[in-house]
Amino acid sequence: MKAVVIRTFGDPGGLEVVDVPVPVPAPGQVRIATEAIGVGGVDAVIRRGTLAAYGFREGHLLGSEVAGLVTAVGEGVDASWMGRRVWAFTGLSGGYAEQAVAAVENVLALPEGLTGADAVALGGSGVVAHFALDRARLAPGETVLVRGAAGSIGITAVQLAARTGASAVAVTTSSTERGARLRDLGATHVLDRSGEAAPDVPGAPTVPDVPAGFDVVIDVVGGPQVPDFLDRLNANGRYVAVGVVGGQPPVDFGMRLMDGFRRSLSFATFSSDTVPGPDRQAVRSSQFADAVRGDLRTVVHAVLPLDQAVRAHREMDAGKVFGRIVLTP
């Protein structure tokens, strides 16, 4: 079968389409013929070699999120899974392939009316957005800033924050066009990547001034500007980092927290790995149902053939993606 591996770390050109054996599901696993494969920010971080110290090596088969049809079950798995359309988390490898395996506890049947592309645009990112806001204890009437809101995590976080009743939902993004799309999803204020107010789209309704500070910051980006965004927190503000697609923050960024000691600021990292599996699946199931009803919107930037994974990663690296790129075999 066809699969995409990292031939060399670094540029997207280091990705290669190869032939590999069809995987055999181990006990407790299912095999899925993929119809949709999510391309996420973590894939780009792994591809660059940033996580090599954590055991990722050249030759790694990328991909963590797929949707498709169950074609085989391993020992101990209920045979009723056979032939069902599902979403699945494959770990941090194995997804960029015509067939993938996943532990059955990381598999969820798709509701009628949800496409595979929509499932992989929401399945992983929606859970991160939900629990990040939960960890931040966002309450109605508070202000929130979503940094790096044009990706699938940010897009969902904006909608959930608005639904919570936040008094202001600010976003950072790279263009007025993206800002307009984020306003349509629930954002009240659009900032540029440095956190400054972006020009309003011509003809858009007048909005209040950008809040001087925020009660909650959800950060998908990380990178060298983390200290500057820590400065944007109100007293008792909570900052939750859910990604580092822009690189690691400065090693001394904690000094900014100490400088604001009397404001009682909090900084946390968040990975959905720390959430019990049944809790993740319950939220995912609820969000899939919301998506079918139209209460939660998914955004698919493009659907590309599997052999165009290099193009998908180039678009991500260039900052051209709004939502989620999906690969199909």
Solvent accessible surface area in square Angstrom, and as a share of the most:
residue,aa,sasa,rsa
1,M,44,0.20
2,K,92,0.39
3,A,0,0.00
4,V,1,0.01
5,V,17,0.10
6,I,0,0.00
7,R,120,0.44
8,T,58,0.34
9,F,54,0.23
10,G,26,0.25
11,D,83,0.43
12,P,5,0.03
13,G,29,0.28
14,G,5,0.05
15,L,10,0.05
16,E,69,0.31
17,V,62,0.36
18,V,39,0.22
19,D,104,0.54
20,V,38,0.22
21,P,120,0.76
22,V,64,0.37
23,P,31,0.20
24,V,125,0.72
25,P,17,0.10
26,A,46,0.35
27,P,97,0.61
28,G,28,0.27
29,Q,48,0.21
30,V,0,0.00
31,R,46,0.17
32,I,0,0.00
33,A,34,0.27
34,T,11,0.06
35,E,70,0.31
36,A,2,0.02
37,I,0,0.00
38,G,3,0.02
39,V,3,0.02
40,G,11,0.10
41,G,28,0.27
42,V,58,0.34
43,D,3,0.02
44,A,3,0.03
45,V,8,0.05
46,I,2,0.01
47,R,3,0.01
48,R,89,0.33
49,G,19,0.18
50,T,70,0.41
51,L,33,0.16
52,A,33,0.26
53,A,101,0.78
54,Y,171,0.65
55,G,46,0.45
56,F,28,0.12
57,R,150,0.55
58,E,94,0.42
59,G,47,0.45
60,H,30,0.13
61,L,38,0.19
62,L,0,0.00
63,G,1,0.01
64,S,16,0.10
65,E,12,0.05
66,V,0,0.00
67,A,0,0.00
68,G,0,0.00
69,L,77,0.38
70,V,2,0.01
71,T,44,0.26
72,A,20,0.15
73,V,42,0.24
74,G,8,0.08
75,E,136,0.61
76,G,83,0.79
77,V,17,0.10
78,D,93,0.48
79,A,71,0.55
80,S,70,0.45
81,W,43,0.15
82,M,94,0.42
83,G,47,0.45
84,R,99,0.36
85,R,87,0.32
86,V,0,0.00
87,W,2,0.01
88,A,0,0.00
89,F,65,0.27
90,T,23,0.13
91,G,24,0.23
92,L,78,0.39
93,S,44,0.28
94,G,20,0.20
95,G,0,0.00
96,Y,0,0.00
97,A,0,0.00
98,E,57,0.26
99,Q,42,0.19
100,A,2,0.01
101,V,37,0.21
102,A,3,0.02
103,A,29,0.22
104,V,39,0.22
105,E,116,0.52
106,N,32,0.17
107,V,6,0.03
108,L,32,0.16
109,A,32,0.25
110,L,20,0.10
111,P,44,0.28
112,E,164,0.74
113,G,66,0.63
114,L,7,0.04
115,T,74,0.43
116,G,2,0.02
117,A,23,0.18
118,D,40,0.21
119,A,0,0.00
120,V,0,0.00
121,A,5,0.04
122,L,2,0.01
123,G,0,0.00
124,G,23,0.22
125,S,3,0.02
126,G,0,0.00
127,V,1,0.00
128,V,21,0.12
129,A,0,0.00
130,H,66,0.30
131,F,24,0.10
132,A,0,0.00
133,L,13,0.06
134,D,85,0.44
135,R,111,0.41
136,A,0,0.00
137,R,153,0.56
138,L,21,0.10
139,A,40,0.31
140,P,101,0.64
141,G,49,0.47
142,E,39,0.17
143,T,19,0.11
144,V,0,0.00
145,L,0,0.00
146,V,0,0.00
147,R,10,0.04
148,G,21,0.20
149,A,0,0.00
150,A,9,0.07
151,G,29,0.28
152,S,12,0.08
153,I,33,0.17
154,G,0,0.00
155,I,4,0.02
156,T,4,0.03
157,A,0,0.00
158,V,0,0.00
159,Q,18,0.08
160,L,14,0.07
161,A,0,0.00
162,A,42,0.32
163,R,131,0.48
164,T,53,0.31
165,G,37,0.35
166,A,16,0.12
167,S,70,0.45
168,A,5,0.04
169,V,1,0.01
170,A,0,0.00
171,V,0,0.00
172,T,4,0.02
173,T,9,0.05
174,S,55,0.35
175,S,48,0.31
176,T,60,0.35
177,E,101,0.45
178,R,23,0.08
179,G,1,0.01
180,A,37,0.29
181,R,101,0.37
182,L,0,0.00
183,R,51,0.19
184,D,90,0.47
185,L,16,0.08
186,G,24,0.23
187,A,7,0.06
188,T,48,0.28
189,H,8,0.04
190,V,9,0.05
191,L,1,0.00
192,D,53,0.27
193,R,140,0.51
194,S,54,0.35
195,G,2,0.02
196,E,109,0.49
197,A,69,0.54
198,A,19,0.15
199,P,106,0.67
200,D,77,0.40
201,V,44,0.25
202,P,129,0.81
203,G,88,0.84
204,A,34,0.27
205,P,109,0.69
206,T,134,0.78
207,V,47,0.27
208,P,100,0.63
209,D,132,0.68
210,V,44,0.25
211,P,28,0.18
212,A,105,0.82
213,G,10,0.09
214,F,0,0.00
215,D,26,0.13
216,V,0,0.00
217,V,0,0.00
218,I,0,0.00
219,D,0,0.00
220,V,18,0.10
221,V,36,0.21
222,G,2,0.02
223,G,1,0.01
224,P,103,0.65
225,Q,56,0.25
226,V,4,0.02
227,P,12,0.08
228,D,70,0.37
229,F,1,0.01
230,L,1,0.01
231,D,68,0.35
232,R,54,0.20
233,L,4,0.02
234,N,49,0.25
235,A,60,0.47
236,N,95,0.49
237,G,0,0.00
238,R,23,0.08
239,Y,2,0.01
240,V,3,0.02
241,A,15,0.12
242,V,22,0.13
243,G,20,0.19
244,V,47,0.27
245,V,59,0.34
246,G,41,0.39
247,G,29,0.28
248,Q,114,0.51
249,P,28,0.17
250,P,43,0.27
251,V,156,0.90
252,D,88,0.46
253,F,41,0.17
254,G,29,0.27
255,M,116,0.52
256,R,79,0.29
257,L,37,0.19
258,M,113,0.50
259,D,110,0.57
260,G,9,0.09
261,F,144,0.60
262,R,234,0.85
263,R,78,0.29
264,S,68,0.44
265,L,28,0.14
266,S,53,0.34
267,F,53,0.22
268,A,45,0.35
269,T,107,0.62
270,F,15,0.06
271,S,54,0.35
272,S,25,0.16
273,D,112,0.58
274,T,92,0.54
275,V,5,0.03
276,P,79,0.49
277,G,25,0.24
278,P,104,0.66
279,D,67,0.35
280,R,43,0.16
281,Q,29,0.13
282,A,63,0.49
283,V,23,0.13
284,R,16,0.06
285,S,53,0.34
286,S,62,0.40
287,Q,8,0.04
288,F,2,0.01
289,A,35,0.27
290,D,13,0.07
291,A,19,0.15
292,V,64,0.37
293,R,152,0.56
294,G,49,0.47
295,D,81,0.42
296,L,3,0.02
297,R,114,0.42
298,T,36,0.21
299,V,22,0.12
300,V,47,0.27
301,H,65,0.29
302,A,27,0.21
303,V,82,0.47
304,L,10,0.05
305,P,60,0.38
306,L,8,0.04
307,D,96,0.50
308,Q,61,0.27
309,A,2,0.02
310,V,45,0.26
311,R,117,0.43
312,A,0,0.00
313,H,0,0.00
314,R,113,0.41
315,E,31,0.14
316,M,39,0.17
317,D,61,0.32
318,A,62,0.48
319,G,26,0.25
320,K,128,0.54
321,V,20,0.11
322,F,6,0.03
323,G,6,0.06
324,R,24,0.09
325,I,1,0.00
326,V,0,0.00
327,L,0,0.00
328,T,37,0.21
329,P,77,0.49
